[in-house]
Amino acid sequence: MQAVTQHWDELPRREQRVLILRYYGNLTQEEVAARLGLSQMHVSRLQAQALAFARRQATHRRFSADGYGQGPP
């Protein structure tokens, strides 16, 4: 969750809204879709994109902190 909060402003507004409604509003994808005027499938895709972004940021930060992936010294 730290990766999400640290990079929150980098997420598109729509993905931010989906995550807020899903995880803080405790709404289902169908309920989020109805509130935002989207299909449930589109909400699912936006949620997946946002979480994939957070995973990439967390992985990148972890490898950078450990020195992995930095190339030869």
C-alpha positions in Angstrom: 0.0 0.0 0.0 3.0 2.3 0.6 3.8 2.3 -3.2 0.2 3.5 -3.9 0.4 6.3 -1.4 3.9 7.4 -2.5 2.9 7.5 -6.1 -0.8 8.5 -5.8 -0.4 11.7 -7.8 1.0 9.7 -10.7 -2.2 7.6 -11.0 -4.8 8.9 -13.4 -7.8 10.5 -11.6 -10.2 7.8 -12.7 -7.9 5.0 -11.3 -7.7 7.0 -8.0 -11.4 7.1 -7.8 -11.8 3.4 -8.5 -9.3 2.5 -5.7 -10.9 4.9 -3.2 -14.4 3.5 -3.8 -13.2 -0.1 -3.9 -11.0 -0.1 -0.9 -12.1 2.8 1.3 -15.7 2.8 0.2 -15.8 -1.0 0.4 -17.9 -1.1 -2.8 -18.0 -3.9 -5.3 -16.8 -3.4 -8.8 -20.5 -3.3 -9.9 -21.2 -0.6 -7.4 -18.2 1.4 -8.4 -19.2 1.1 -12.1 -22.7 2.4 -11.3 -21.3 5.4 -9.4 -18.8 6.3 -12.1 -21.0 5.5 -15.1 -18.7 2.7 -16.4 -19.1 -1.0 -17.0 -18.0 -3.5 -14.4 -15.4 -4.8 -16.8 -13.9 -1.4 -17.3 -13.7 -0.9 -13.5 -11.9 -4.2 -13.3 -9.4 -3.1 -15.9 -8.8 0.2 -14.2 -8.3 -1.5 -10.8 -5.9 -4.0 -12.3 -3.9 -1.2 -14.0 -3.6 0.8 -10.8 -2.5 -2.2 -8.8 0.0 -3.2 -11.4 1.4 0.3 -11.4 1.8 0.1 -7.6 3.5 -3.3 -7.9 5.9 -2.0 -10.4 6.8 1.0 -8.2 7.3 -1.2 -5.2 9.4 -3.7 -7.1 11.5 -1.0 -8.7 12.0 0.7 -5.3 12.9 -2.6 -3.6 15.5 -3.5 -6.3 17.0 0.0 -6.3 17.3 -0.1 -2.5 19.0 -3.5 -2.6 21.3 -2.6 -5.4 19.8 -5.2 -7.8 19.3 -4.2 -11.4 21.8 -1.4 -11.2 24.4 -2.9 -13.5 28.0 -3.6 -12.8 29.7 -1.5 -10.0 
